[in-house]
């Protein structure tokens, strides 16, 4: 997912609970789905950030010399300004871009 093009808000937004539970019928199930997706997004963002910062890593044996790398600082600032993973996941859920399924419901439907 391209996080730059996401329509997710950067600040906290008040949501209507009924809008969140219309697909699942249960607000707790909706929150669990959003939480799992937020964990996935968070891990993906962390991996991307680690890859980009690894390019600038310097391997010095001297602990006295610490260099400030302007590119590292800019990359870090960019990632700090991104919407939080929970806001991205909630926006995806509201826009029906999250695939989820309930295995217990699949079993019940198969039995009927």
Buried (B, 14 or more C-beta within 10 A) or exposed (E): EEBEEBEBEEEEEEEEEEEBBEBBEEEEBBBEBBBEBBEBBBEBBEEEBEEBBEEEEEEEEEEEEEEEEEEBEEBEEEBEEBBBBBBBBBBBBBEEEBEBEEEEEEEEEEEE
